[in-house]
């Protein structure tokens, strides 16, 4: 065998795998992104008196506080028939995305020892973050649905569409987690900046007030429709409460769910070899 033939058969072990091979490896190790967050979830709040009940109490307390301040004291219920149900949907969904983004910002730094010790697809770390927060969200979702029923809402066929919205929430959170994990691994100040950005996003997502009732400008309403969290919450409210939803909101939601995971995957993979260095 001549040298040219031997060179062609050599494999560069330092070269990154193809996208297909990379995704196959992620699928082969998928248990990591499910089992680890499930174990972490069981370990959370074990040193508190109420333990796992805090996964239910946190969103419930948030709903109570915001209902008292904005629904009673400031009376932002204008244009909303079922303001308590309106708040429940907005706060529970926003709380999920907030937790995903904040955890994803530190997931690479927090697991730096693991990254430097074992060779595995690093994308499993932000995916585990999304899965862990989603698992913690499910009990709160069940309680939220019961609370919405208690406010007088009755199930209809439209409620089935909330499954599609929840799937969109998951897809969006995956994309957001990949982007934030990529940035957080390089910019350590992101963890300090995120609470302020999330607070701005909270007030810009119509969580505690009706955009249709308080924003009269059609141009500004379309600006709100560019906010993916507003799109997710608005579509969920339409499913569960029958509130209005504009076509631009649905289009915006579909666009974000199609583009963000791809952009997040590309951004994450482009820097993956530098993680841990």
C-alpha positions as CSV (number, residue, x, y, z in Angstrom):
1,X,0.0,0.0,0.0
2,X,1.5,3.3,-1.1
3,X,1.7,6.4,1.1
4,X,-1.0,8.2,-0.8
5,X,-3.5,5.4,-0.2
6,X,-2.6,5.2,3.5
7,X,-3.1,9.0,3.9
8,X,-6.5,8.8,2.4
9,X,-7.5,6.2,5.0
10,X,-6.3,8.2,8.0
11,X,-9.0,9.7,10.1
12,X,-8.5,13.0,11.9
13,X,-9.6,12.3,15.4
14,X,-9.6,16.0,16.3
15,X,-12.1,16.9,13.6
16,X,-15.7,17.5,14.7
17,X,-18.2,14.9,13.6
18,X,-20.7,15.6,10.9
19,X,-24.1,16.9,12.0
20,X,-25.7,13.6,11.3
21,X,-23.1,11.7,13.4
22,X,-23.4,14.2,16.1
23,X,-27.2,13.9,16.4
24,X,-26.9,10.1,16.4
25,X,-24.5,10.4,19.3
26,X,-26.9,12.7,21.1
27,X,-29.7,10.3,20.6
28,X,-27.6,7.4,21.8
29,X,-26.9,9.2,25.0
30,X,-30.4,10.7,25.4
31,X,-30.9,9.1,28.8
32,X,-28.5,11.6,30.2
33,X,-30.8,14.5,29.3
34,X,-33.7,12.7,31.0
35,X,-32.4,10.7,34.0
36,X,-30.0,13.4,35.4
37,X,-32.6,16.2,35.5
38,X,-35.2,13.8,37.0
39,X,-32.7,12.9,39.8
40,X,-31.8,16.6,40.3
41,X,-35.5,17.4,40.5
42,X,-36.0,14.9,43.3
43,X,-33.0,16.4,45.2
44,X,-34.3,19.9,45.0
45,X,-35.8,21.5,48.1
46,X,-35.1,18.4,50.1
47,X,-33.7,20.6,52.9
48,X,-36.9,22.5,53.2
49,X,-40.0,21.6,55.3
50,X,-42.3,21.6,52.3
51,X,-39.9,19.9,49.9
52,X,-41.2,19.3,46.4
53,X,-44.4,21.3,47.1
54,X,-42.4,24.4,46.4
55,X,-42.6,23.5,42.7
56,X,-46.4,24.2,43.1
57,X,-46.2,27.0,45.7
58,X,-43.8,29.3,43.8
59,X,-46.1,29.9,40.8
60,X,-49.1,30.0,43.1
61,X,-47.6,32.7,45.3
62,X,-46.6,34.7,42.3
63,X,-50.1,34.6,41.0
64,X,-51.4,35.6,44.4
65,X,-49.0,38.6,44.7
66,X,-49.6,39.9,41.2
67,X,-53.4,39.4,41.4
68,X,-53.4,41.5,44.6
69,X,-51.1,44.2,43.3
70,X,-52.3,44.5,39.7
71,X,-55.8,43.1,39.9
72,X,-56.9,44.7,43.1
73,X,-54.8,47.7,44.0
74,X,-53.9,48.9,40.5
75,X,-57.0,47.3,38.7
76,X,-55.3,46.3,35.5
77,X,-58.2,43.9,34.8
78,X,-59.5,46.2,32.0
79,X,-60.6,44.2,29.0
80,X,-60.2,40.8,30.7
81,X,-63.3,38.9,31.9
82,X,-61.4,36.2,33.8
83,X,-58.4,38.1,35.2
84,X,-57.3,35.4,37.6
85,X,-57.3,32.8,34.8
86,X,-55.5,35.3,32.6
87,X,-52.8,35.7,35.3
88,X,-52.4,32.0,35.9
89,X,-51.7,31.2,32.2
90,X,-49.3,34.1,31.8
91,X,-47.3,33.6,35.0
92,X,-47.0,29.8,34.8
93,X,-45.7,29.8,31.2
94,X,-43.4,32.8,31.8
95,X,-42.0,31.2,35.0
96,X,-41.1,28.1,33.0
97,X,-39.2,30.0,30.3
98,X,-37.5,32.2,32.9
99,X,-36.2,29.2,34.8
100,X,-35.0,27.5,31.6
101,X,-33.1,30.6,30.5
102,X,-31.6,31.3,33.9
103,X,-30.4,27.7,34.4
104,X,-29.1,27.4,30.8
105,X,-26.9,30.5,31.4
106,X,-24.9,28.7,34.0
107,X,-25.2,25.0,32.9
108,X,-21.8,25.0,31.0
109,X,-19.9,26.7,33.8
110,X,-21.6,24.6,36.5
111,X,-20.6,21.4,34.7
112,X,-17.1,22.4,33.7
113,X,-15.5,19.5,35.6
114,X,-17.7,17.0,33.7
115,X,-16.9,18.7,30.4
116,X,-13.2,18.4,31.0
117,X,-13.3,14.8,32.2
118,X,-15.6,13.0,29.7
119,X,-16.1,13.2,26.0
120,X,-19.8,13.6,25.2
121,X,-22.0,15.9,23.1
122,X,-22.1,19.1,25.2
123,X,-25.6,19.9,23.9
124,X,-26.9,17.4,26.3
125,X,-26.3,19.9,29.2
126,X,-28.7,22.6,28.0
127,X,-31.1,19.9,26.9
128,X,-31.0,18.4,30.4
129,X,-31.8,21.9,31.7
130,X,-34.9,22.2,29.5
131,X,-36.1,18.7,30.5
132,X,-35.5,19.3,34.2
133,X,-37.5,22.6,34.2
134,X,-40.2,21.0,32.1
135,X,-40.6,18.1,34.5
136,X,-40.8,20.6,37.4
137,X,-43.4,22.6,35.4
138,X,-45.8,19.7,34.9
139,X,-47.3,19.6,38.4
140,X,-47.8,23.4,38.3
141,X,-49.5,23.0,34.9
142,X,-52.0,20.4,36.4
143,X,-52.8,22.7,39.3
144,X,-53.1,25.7,36.9
145,X,-55.7,23.8,34.9
146,X,-57.7,23.0,38.0
147,X,-57.5,26.6,39.1
148,X,-58.7,27.8,35.7
149,X,-61.7,25.4,36.0
150,X,-62.4,26.9,39.5
151,X,-62.6,30.3,38.0
152,X,-65.6,29.2,35.9
153,X,-64.0,28.2,32.6
154,X,-65.3,25.0,31.1
155,X,-63.2,22.6,28.8
156,X,-63.9,22.7,25.1
157,X,-62.3,21.2,22.0
158,X,-60.1,24.2,21.9
159,X,-58.4,23.0,25.1
160,X,-56.8,20.2,23.1
161,X,-54.8,22.7,21.1
162,X,-53.0,23.7,24.2
163,X,-50.9,20.6,23.7
164,X,-49.6,22.1,20.4
165,X,-48.8,25.3,22.3
166,X,-46.9,23.4,25.0
167,X,-45.0,21.6,22.3
168,X,-44.1,25.1,20.9
169,X,-43.0,26.2,24.4
170,X,-40.7,23.2,24.6
171,X,-39.2,23.8,21.2
172,X,-38.7,27.5,21.8
173,X,-37.1,26.8,25.2
174,X,-34.7,24.4,23.6
175,X,-33.6,27.1,21.1
176,X,-33.3,29.7,23.8
177,X,-31.4,27.4,26.1
178,X,-28.8,26.6,23.4
179,X,-28.2,30.3,22.7
180,X,-28.0,31.3,26.3
181,X,-25.8,28.4,27.2
182,X,-23.5,29.4,24.3
183,X,-23.3,33.0,25.5
184,X,-23.1,32.2,29.2
185,X,-20.1,29.9,28.7
186,X,-18.1,32.9,27.3
187,X,-19.7,35.9,29.1
188,X,-19.9,35.1,32.8
189,X,-21.7,38.4,33.5
190,X,-24.7,37.1,31.7
191,X,-25.9,35.5,34.9
192,X,-26.0,38.9,36.6
193,X,-27.6,40.6,33.7
194,X,-30.4,38.1,33.0
195,X,-32.7,39.0,36.0
196,X,-32.9,42.5,34.6
197,X,-33.5,41.3,31.1
198,X,-36.2,38.8,32.2
199,X,-37.9,41.5,34.2
200,X,-38.1,43.7,31.1
201,X,-39.4,40.7,29.1
202,X,-42.0,40.0,31.8
203,X,-43.5,43.5,31.4
204,X,-43.2,43.3,27.6
205,X,-45.0,40.0,27.3
206,X,-48.5,41.0,28.6
207,X,-48.3,38.7,31.6
208,X,-50.2,40.9,33.9
209,X,-52.2,43.1,31.6
210,X,-54.1,42.9,28.4
211,X,-52.1,44.3,25.5
212,X,-55.3,44.7,23.5
213,X,-56.9,46.8,26.2
214,X,-54.0,49.0,27.1
215,X,-52.1,49.3,23.8
216,X,-54.3,51.1,21.2
217,X,-51.7,51.6,18.5
218,X,-51.8,48.8,15.9
219,X,-48.1,49.4,15.1
220,X,-47.2,48.8,18.8
221,X,-49.4,45.7,18.9
222,X,-47.4,44.3,16.0
223,X,-44.2,45.0,18.0
224,X,-45.6,42.9,20.8
225,X,-46.2,40.1,18.3
226,X,-42.5,40.0,17.6
227,X,-42.0,38.9,21.2
228,X,-42.0,35.1,21.2
229,X,-43.0,34.8,24.9
230,X,-46.0,37.1,24.3
231,X,-47.0,34.9,21.3
232,X,-46.8,31.7,23.4
233,X,-48.8,33.2,26.3
234,X,-51.4,34.7,24.0
235,X,-52.0,31.4,22.1
236,X,-52.3,29.5,25.4
237,X,-54.8,32.0,26.7
238,X,-56.8,31.6,23.5
239,X,-56.9,27.8,24.0
240,X,-57.9,27.9,27.7
241,X,-59.8,31.1,28.1
242,X,-61.0,32.0,24.6
243,X,-59.3,35.4,24.5
244,X,-58.6,37.0,21.2
245,X,-55.5,36.1,19.1
246,X,-54.3,38.0,16.1
247,X,-53.0,36.2,13.0
248,X,-49.6,38.0,13.4
249,X,-49.2,36.3,16.8
250,X,-49.6,32.8,15.4
251,X,-47.3,33.6,12.5
252,X,-44.7,35.0,14.9
253,X,-44.9,31.9,17.1
254,X,-44.5,29.5,14.2
255,X,-41.5,31.5,12.9
256,X,-39.8,31.6,16.3
257,X,-40.2,27.9,16.8
258,X,-38.8,27.2,13.3
259,X,-35.8,29.5,13.4
260,X,-34.7,29.7,17.0
261,X,-33.8,26.0,17.6
262,X,-31.8,25.9,14.4
263,X,-30.0,29.1,15.2
264,X,-29.3,27.9,18.7
265,X,-28.0,24.6,17.5
266,X,-25.6,26.3,14.9
267,X,-24.4,28.8,17.5
268,X,-23.8,26.1,20.1
269,X,-22.0,23.7,17.9
270,X,-19.8,26.4,16.5
271,X,-18.3,27.0,19.9
272,X,-18.6,23.5,21.4
273,X,-14.9,22.6,20.9
274,X,-13.9,25.7,23.0
275,X,-16.0,24.7,26.0
276,X,-13.7,23.6,28.8
277,X,-10.6,25.1,27.3
